[in-house]
Amino acid sequence: MLHEKLEEIMEAIWCAAEQEETSIDSIRKNCSVDFTENDLTDLENLGMIIINKDNILFSKNGNASAQEIIRRHRLAEVLVSSILKLKDAAMEEVACKVEHSLVPEVEDSICTLLGHPELCPDGKPIPKGRCCKRNLREVSNVVVSLTDIKPGKKGKITYIKPGSHSNMHQLLSIGLQPGIIVTVHRKSPAFCIKFENTELALDQEIAKNIFVWEIKEDG
């Protein structure tokens, strides 16, 4: 998973390519953050880009990843401009913050709620997602508190409401963060969850502040 700075560089490479530009200078002009050769080397080592002298091209995996990043950003722009009624600089600032926290299920639901928009506010195309290809019209999942999930059911963490900074830091330090899938193991006598290779007992008040995208099983 790319951190925010590398995602911003990937966005800039995509936007430059839309202008039929591949030079590092053109990428810098499209990038909202300053970056160094080391950052490009990191992307190259991750298999995201191919560096050819002064030109930057996406690898196959990089192109797929960049498409997802661009989709999230442009959906976020539509969301904040149409729902929050923000414009220009304010819209861009909020959209940048929103895009980095969207998990795929939330992204698809936002797209569905917005009617699968094809263009962002400044007229640039929004890559299609799974929901567009399936022509979904209804949002089937909801974000709920972890305590609302029944034992044996799963949810993907969307955000953690900070009851206290120490609690949030502790949860993050053990790997409980947005994007992680957790299973509610039992609710009594103690609230226990499982995630990855870990089983963890949580204080009820802490569990209430963890919000998840409930995963509905087919059939």
NURO-718112 format. One record per residue (C-alpha): residue in one letter; x, y, z. Coordinates in nm, 4 decimals. Layout:
BEGIN
   vexgu          X          Y          Z
       A          X          Y          Z
...
//
This chain:
BEGIN
   vexgu          X          Y          Z
       M     0.0000     0.0000     0.0000
       L     0.1440     0.3392    -0.1029
       H     0.1709     0.6215     0.1468
       E     0.0102     0.9576     0.0694
       K     0.3142     1.1255    -0.0871
       L     0.3695     0.8413    -0.3336
       E    -0.0017     0.8425    -0.4184
       E     0.0204     1.2153    -0.4975
       I     0.3146     1.1486    -0.7308
       M     0.1187     0.8690    -0.9015
       E    -0.1699     1.1131    -0.9531
       A     0.0680     1.3658    -1.1081
       I     0.2119     1.1063    -1.3474
       W    -0.1420     1.0142    -1.4545
       C    -0.2455     1.3784    -1.5044
       A     0.0695     1.4526    -1.7039
       A     0.0003     1.1477    -1.9232
       E    -0.3506     1.2822    -1.9919
       Q    -0.1710     1.5849    -2.1387
       E     0.0528     1.3459    -2.3343
       E     0.3509     1.4448    -2.1209
       T     0.5901     1.2038    -1.9508
       S     0.8834     1.4225    -1.8469
       I     0.9747     1.4729    -1.4822
       D     0.9248     1.8497    -1.5243
       S     0.5679     1.8026    -1.6485
       I     0.4991     1.5655    -1.3605
       R     0.6287     1.8223    -1.1108
       K     0.3914     2.0822    -1.2579
       N     0.0989     1.8469    -1.1951
       C     0.2071     1.7390    -0.8473
       S     0.0723     1.8928    -0.5262
       V     0.3805     1.7869    -0.3271
       D     0.7530     1.8284    -0.3802
       F     0.9316     1.5046    -0.4580
       T     1.2871     1.3859    -0.5065
       E     1.4643     1.1274    -0.7177
       N     1.4537     0.8995    -0.4147
       D     1.0731     0.9092    -0.4208
       L     1.0738     0.8068    -0.7868
       T     1.3224     0.5317    -0.7074
       D     1.0867     0.4071    -0.4356
       L     0.8038     0.3852    -0.6897
       E     1.0326     0.2093    -0.9352
       N     1.1415    -0.0424    -0.6711
       L     0.7747    -0.1067    -0.5889
       G     0.7159    -0.1920    -0.9539
       M     0.4845     0.1061    -1.0109
       I     0.6837     0.3009    -1.2723
       I     0.9545     0.2649    -1.5347
       I     1.2172     0.5402    -1.5446
       N     1.3649     0.6003    -1.8891
       K     1.6118     0.8900    -1.8645
       D     1.3879     1.1953    -1.8072
       N     1.0643     1.0137    -1.8832
       I     0.8372     0.8325    -1.6401
       L     0.5985     0.5606    -1.7549
       F     0.3640     0.3353    -1.5604
       S     0.4192    -0.0369    -1.5396
       K     0.1090    -0.2538    -1.5858
       N     0.0601    -0.2760    -1.2080
       G     0.1368     0.0933    -1.1689
       N    -0.1240     0.1906    -1.4258
       A    -0.3878    -0.0149    -1.2436
       S    -0.2927     0.1387    -0.9082
       A    -0.2883     0.4922    -1.0499
       Q    -0.6328     0.4397    -1.2021
       E    -0.7701     0.3492    -0.8581
       I    -0.6017     0.6542    -0.6997
       I    -0.7382     0.8898    -0.9672
       R    -1.0853     0.7369    -0.9328
       R    -1.0874     0.7972    -0.5558
       H    -0.9665     1.1557    -0.5938
       R    -1.2148     1.2527    -0.8633
       L    -1.5047     1.0853    -0.6851
       A    -1.4062     1.2798    -0.3742
       E    -1.4126     1.6004    -0.5804
       V    -1.7656     1.5246    -0.7016
       L    -1.8713     1.4410    -0.3467
       V    -1.7411     1.7601    -0.1853
       S    -1.8576     1.9854    -0.4695
       S    -2.2100     1.8407    -0.5051
       I    -2.2876     1.7475    -0.1437
       L    -2.0734     1.9862     0.0595
       K    -2.0998     2.2620    -0.2049
       L    -1.7306     2.3477    -0.1807
       K    -1.5507     2.5049    -0.4740
       D    -1.2030     2.5537    -0.6140
       A    -0.9233     2.5501    -0.3546
       A    -1.1486     2.4418    -0.0678
       M    -1.2876     2.1553    -0.2767
       E    -0.9392     2.0379    -0.3743
       E    -0.8096     2.0524    -0.0181
       V    -1.0965     1.8487     0.1266
       A    -1.0982     1.6057    -0.1671
       C    -0.7279     1.5341    -0.1111
       K    -0.7959     1.4466     0.2517
       V    -1.1006     1.2339     0.1720
       E    -0.9427     1.0288    -0.1072
       H    -0.6655     0.8834     0.1078
       S    -0.9130     0.7408     0.3602
       L    -1.1590     0.5754     0.1210
       V    -1.1692     0.1969     0.1363
       P    -1.3044     0.0262    -0.1822
       E    -1.6488    -0.0530    -0.0383
       V    -1.7061     0.3066     0.0717
       E    -1.5713     0.4320    -0.2607
       D    -1.8199     0.2148    -0.4531
       S    -2.1082     0.3274    -0.2329
       I    -2.0212     0.6947    -0.2835
       C    -2.0051     0.6338    -0.6578
       T    -2.3423     0.4570    -0.6495
       L    -2.5027     0.7324    -0.4402
       L    -2.3704     0.9920    -0.6874
       G    -2.5156     0.7990    -0.9831
       H    -2.1819     0.6729    -1.1197
       P    -2.0495     1.0109    -1.2404
       E    -1.8338     1.0013    -1.5523
       L    -1.6626     1.3384    -1.5070
       C    -1.5188     1.5306    -1.2128
       P    -1.6083     1.9013    -1.1601
       D    -1.3352     2.0240    -1.3963
       G    -1.4422     1.7862    -1.6730
       K    -1.1784     1.5140    -1.6390
       P    -1.2913     1.1515    -1.6796
       I    -1.3465     0.9325    -1.3740
       P    -1.2258     0.5746    -1.4285
       K    -1.5065     0.3230    -1.3906
       G    -1.5170     0.0925    -1.0884
       R    -1.6769    -0.2416    -1.0123
       C    -2.0045    -0.0741    -0.9158
       C    -2.0229     0.1079    -1.2516
       K    -1.9668    -0.2108    -1.4479
       R    -2.2400    -0.3854    -1.2455
       N    -2.4634    -0.0756    -1.2765
       L    -2.5449    -0.0822    -0.9059
       R    -2.8353     0.1404    -0.8017
       E    -2.8598     0.0701    -0.4293
       V    -2.6091     0.0778    -0.1463
       S    -2.6351    -0.2596     0.0278
       N    -2.3924    -0.2075     0.3170
       V    -2.3751     0.0413     0.5997
       V    -2.1084     0.1677     0.8352
       V    -2.1833     0.0634     1.1927
       S    -2.0099     0.0464     1.5273
       L    -1.8111    -0.2707     1.5834
       T    -2.0411    -0.3483     1.8766
       D    -2.3342    -0.3749     1.6320
       I    -2.1745    -0.6676     1.4489
       K    -2.2998    -1.0126     1.5487
       P    -2.0538    -1.2814     1.6623
       G    -1.9083    -1.4663     1.3649
       K    -1.9638    -1.1713     1.1299
       K    -1.6960    -0.9572     0.9668
       G    -1.6432    -0.5892     0.9041
       K    -1.3759    -0.3724     0.7447
       I    -1.2608    -0.0815     0.9592
       T    -1.3485     0.2524     0.7980
       Y    -1.2507     0.4880     1.0781
       I    -1.1807     0.4997     1.4501
       K    -1.3418     0.7716     1.6592
       P    -1.0768     0.8900     1.9046
       G    -1.2169     0.8383     2.2533
       S    -0.8689     0.9316     2.3695
       H    -0.5389     0.9756     2.1879
       S    -0.3752     0.7029     2.3963
       N    -0.6466     0.4504     2.3016
       M    -0.6185     0.5338     1.9325
       H    -0.2391     0.5120     1.9429
       Q    -0.2632     0.1732     2.1115
       L    -0.5072     0.0408     1.8501
       L    -0.2910     0.1639     1.5624
       S     0.0227     0.0181     1.7203
       I    -0.1294    -0.3325     1.7219
       G    -0.2486    -0.3043     1.3622
       L    -0.6130    -0.2024     1.4039
       Q    -0.6480     0.0650     1.1374
       P    -0.8735     0.1554     0.8406
       G    -0.8841    -0.1213     0.5815
       I    -0.8296    -0.4086     0.8267
       I    -1.0972    -0.6814     0.8253
       V    -1.2041    -0.7954     1.1727
       T    -1.4310    -1.0757     1.2882
       V    -1.6355    -1.0410     1.6058
       H    -1.5470    -1.3595     1.7939
       R    -1.7741    -1.3136     2.0951
       K    -1.9430    -1.0366     2.2944
       S    -1.9462    -1.1936     2.6414
       P    -1.8111    -1.2371     2.8937
       A    -1.5580    -1.0117     2.7133
       F    -1.5799    -0.8417     2.3733
       C    -1.3288    -1.0300     2.1555
       I    -1.2306    -0.9869     1.7932
       K    -1.0014    -1.1663     1.5511
       F    -0.7966    -1.0009     1.2761
       E    -0.5120    -1.1388     1.0705
       N    -0.3400    -1.3804     1.3141
       T    -0.4459    -1.1997     1.6299
       E    -0.7248    -1.2488     1.8829
       L    -0.7893    -0.9429     2.0965
       A    -1.0171    -0.8541     2.3885
       L    -1.1452    -0.4964     2.3718
       D    -1.3051    -0.2700     2.6272
       Q    -1.6698    -0.2181     2.5279
       E    -1.6298     0.1611     2.5137
       I    -1.3290     0.1320     2.2817
       A    -1.5159    -0.1139     2.0576
       K    -1.8042     0.1346     2.0280
       N    -1.5643     0.3876     1.8762
       I    -1.4439     0.1534     1.6020
       F    -1.6654     0.1857     1.2937
       V    -1.6697    -0.0816     1.0266
       W    -1.8169    -0.1506     0.6880
       E    -2.0174    -0.4670     0.7569
       I    -1.9329    -0.7432     0.5116
       K    -2.2461    -0.9202     0.3941
       E    -2.1905    -1.2772     0.2823
       D    -2.3615    -1.3849    -0.0378
       G    -2.6390    -1.6364    -0.0128
//
